[in-house]
Amino acid sequence: MPPAKPAERIKMEIHQLTYFVAVAETGSFSRAAERCNVTQPSLSQQIQKLEQELGTPLFDRLPRRVVLTDAGRALLPRAVSILAELQDIKHSMNQEADSSRGRLSVGFIPTIAPFVLPRVIKRFNQEFPEARLSVHEDLTEALVHDIVDGKLDVGITSTPIHNRLIRTEELLSEPLLVASSKANDIISRANIHVKELDKFPFIALSEVHCLGEQVQSFCYQQDLEMKIVCHTAQLSTVQNCVAMGLGVSLVPKALAVSDQSKQVIYRELSGAAPQRKIAAATHVERTQSFLAKKFIAIVREEYPA
C-alpha cells in the first residue's frame, strides 16, 4: 500500500476567526465590519479566504442577511473557544508581567553587599511576599558573566563596566573617605589634602575588587607614592587594620555610615574628591521585568550613602 499522505495543514489566522464570529453573531457583513472597525470589503475578503482554506462555505448569503451553513455552525463554538483562550492567555501574561509574583535573581559585589543587602532583602520581601528572590554575592567579573549568560537579572556593582552586552543604570555617586584610627589618630584636622596621603602608612584593598582598582587608579592619577603596609581582599580587614592604628585607607562612605565600632574616624579629602558610582547592571537585550525595576528602585532608596 502507498504511504498515507500527511494531513494537509490549515492556515487559519486569528483575525479571520474574529471576523467570522462577528458575522455569525450580527448576521450581517456590514454590522460585523463596523464592530471589528474594518471596511466591509476587507472583512468579506478575509471570510472568503477562510472558506477557501477550509474548503467549504461558512455562510449562506441571503438578500437581507447571512446565515450559518452546517460547517459554519460546527466552527462557531470552536472559534469562540479559541478566541476566549487567546484572550485569557494575553490577560494572564500581562497580569504576571505586572504583578508581584515571579522570580528575580540578583547579584551584589562584596564591597556593596554588606551595607545595603540586608535592608534591601527585608524590604523587598515585605513588599513582594509572593516573589521568589535569589541573591548572589561575587566579584564584578563573575556578576557580568552571569548576567550575560542569563543567570542573573540584575547586578548591583560600580562602574565602569566594559562589556557591550551590559547596560548600566547609575543609582548614585558615593564619596570615598579617609579612614584613620580613633585610638591613634594620625590625622588631626577635619579634612586633609589629597597630597598628604602619601605621608601615612596605607591599608590597601586588593585590586581584584573594583573598589581596590578604583582607589589605586585615583592614587596614580594624583601622583601619590603610597606606603602600602598591607594588602587585603576584605573591606572588613581594611577597617580592622585601620582601627588598630596600622595605617589609613580610602573607604566608601557607606562603611562610615554603618560603622558602629566608634574606633575609626572618617574624614573627607580636600583638593580632590574620589568617589565611585553605584549602578544596576542588566543585559542590553533583555526586557526589564516589573520586579527588576522595583528591586533597583529599592536599592537606590536604601543605600546608606
N, C-alpha and C positions, 0 to 999 in steps of 0.2 A: 504494500500500500504506500502511496506517496505520503511524505511527511505533512502533518497538518500545518496549514498556513497560520502564521501568528495573527492574533486578534488585531484588527485594524484600530489604530489609535485615533481617538476622537479628540479634536482640538476645540475645546469649548472655553470661551472667555467669560470672565465674571460679569462684565458689563452686559453681555448678551443675556445671561440669566436674569440680571436685574431688569432689563427691558422686557423680557418675556413675562416675568411675574407682574410687572406693571400693566402690561396689556391684558393679561388674564384677569387681573383684579378690577381694572377700569372698564374692560370691554370695548376699548377704543384705542386706536393708534395715536390719535391726536391728544387725547387726555393723558395717555401714558407718556407721550413725548413732553407734555407740559409738566407732568410730575417729575420726570427724570431730568428736566432742564436741558433737553436736546431738541434739535429740529426733527419734525416728523419723518422727512426722507431719510435722515441718518438712522433713526430708530428702526424704520421699516427695513432698511438695508441690512442692519445687524440681525434682525429676526430672520430674514431670508437666508443669511449666511448660516445661522444656527440650524435652520430647517435643512439646508443643503448638507451640512455636516452630519446631521442625524439621519438624513435620507428619508424624511417623512415630513409632511406639513403638520404644523402645530396648531394652526388656526384655520377655520373656515371664514373667508372674508365675505360677509353678507352686506347688502346695500347699506344698512344703517348701523350695523355693529359686527363685531367679530366674536366667534365662539370657539371654544377649545375643541380640537379633534380628540379622538381616543388617545393618540400619542401625547397630545398636549396635556390631557387630564392625568396621564401617567407621570409626566415630567414635573408637573406643578408642585406636588408635595416635596419631591426631591430637591427641586430648585430652591424652594422656600427654606428647606432644612440646611442646604449648603450655604446659602447667604446668611442665615442666622448663625451658623457655626463660624463663618469667617468674621462676622461682626463680634462674636464672643471672643475669638482669638485676639482680634485687634484691641478690644476693651481690656482683656486680661494682660496683654503685653504692655499696654500703656499704664495700667494700674501698677504692674510690677516694676516698671521702669521709674515711676514717680512715687513709689511708696517707700516706707521704712523697712520693708522686707528685702532680703537679698544678702549677698556675700560681698565682703570687701577685704582685700589683702593689702596691707600697708607695711612700709619699712622705714626705719629711722637709723641715722648714723649714730655711733656711740657718743659723740660729743654734743648731741642734741637730746637724745632719748631721756637721760636722767632728769632733765629739767622740765620736761613737758609731757612725756609719755603717760605717766600715771594719771594725771589730771585729764588728759585727752581721752584715755580709755574709759575712765569713770563717767565723764560727761556724755561721751558717745553712747555708751551702754544705757545710760539713763534716758537719753532722748530717742534711741532706736533699739529698744529691748528685743525686737524680733529679728534684728540683723545679726549676721554671723561675721564677727570681726577677727581677722587673723593678723598678728603683729610679728614682725621680724626686725632684729637689730643686727646691722652689719656695716662694713665699710662702704663708701660711696661706689667703688668699682663693682662690688658684688650686687648692690641695690640696682645699679644701672643695668647690669647683666640680667637680673631677674625681671626688670620692667620690660626690657627688650624681648625677653622670652615669654612674656605674658603671665609670669608667675606672681607679679606684684601689680596692683592697680595704681598705687601712689607711693612715692618715696619722698620722705622729708629729709632734705640734705642742704648743703650750702653750694653756692655757685662759685666759679663757673663749672659747667659740665660740658665736655667737648664730645658730643655724640649727636649726630644728625637725626637719630630716631627718638631723641628725648626732648620733650617740651618742658620748660621750666616756668613756673609762676611765682614771682617773688612775693614773699609774705611779709618780710620786714628786714631792716638792717640792724644788726646787733653790734654795738661797740665792743672792742677788746680793752680790758682794763689791766693796769699793772697790779699784780698781787704781791704783797710782801708780808713778812711775819709781824704779828702784833707783839709778840714777846721780845723780839729783837728787831724793831722797826728800823730798817736801814734807809728808809725814805722818809724824811722828816716833814716835807712840805705837803700841801694839799694836793698838788699835782707836780709832775716833773716834765722836763723837756725830753723829747724822744732821744736826743743825742746822749743823754745821761744814762741810758740803759746799759751801755757797754762798760759802765763803771762797776756793775754789780755781777756777782755770780748768777747764772741763768739756768732755770729748770726748763728743759725743752720737751715738748710733746713730739712723739715720733712723726716723721713725715708720711707714714702710712695713713695717717688721718689727714683729711683735707685741711683741718684746722692747723695742724702742725706745719703743713706745707704753706699755708697762708701766712703764718707767723714768720716762718723762715724767709718767705718772699718779701714780707714787709721789712724785716731787718736788713735784707740785702739791698732793697731799694733805698733805705735810709743810711746805707753805708755804715752799719753798726758792726763792730767786732765783738760779738757776744762771747763771754767767758762761760761756755756751757759746762756745767759740773754734773749734769745728769740728763740722760735721755730716757724717756719712759713712754710706754704705749697706752697708759691710762691717765685720764684727766684727774681722777681722784688721787693718783700718786703724785701728780704735779702739785695739787692742793696740799697734800700732807707734807711734802718736802718743803714747800714754802712755809707752812705753819711751823715747822721745826727750825726755821731760820737758815736753811741751806742755800737759799737764793731767792730770786724774784722770777716772775714769769708773766706772760701775757695770756689772759684767760677771758672767755666770753662773759658778758655782763650777767647772763642767766646764772652762772656759777656764783657770782657775788650775791645775787638776789636770793638764791636758795641756800646759801651757806649759813647754817645755824651755829657753827662752832665758835664764832667770835674770836678765832685765833689768827685770822688773816685780815689785813687791811687792803682795800681795793681803791685804787686811785686812777684818775684819768690822765692821759698824756696830753701835753700841750705841744704845739708845733706841728703835730701830725696826729690824726685820729684814726688808728687802724680799726677796721670793722669787717664783719663777714655778713653776707646776705643769705638769709634763710629762704629756701624755696621748696615748692612742691614740684616733684618731677613726675611726669607721666609720658606715656608713649604717644608720639605725634599722630599715629594713625588709629588710635583707639578713642571711642566716644566716652567722655567722662560721665559716669553714672551719677544718679541723684545722691547716692550715699557717698561717693567720692567727693563731690562738691561740698557736701555738708561736713565731711571729715576735714577737708582742707580749711574750711571756714572756722572750725573749732580750733584747729592748731593755731591759726592766726590770732584768734581771740585769747587763747590760753597761754601763749608763750610768755614767760615771765619778764623778758626784757622789754 
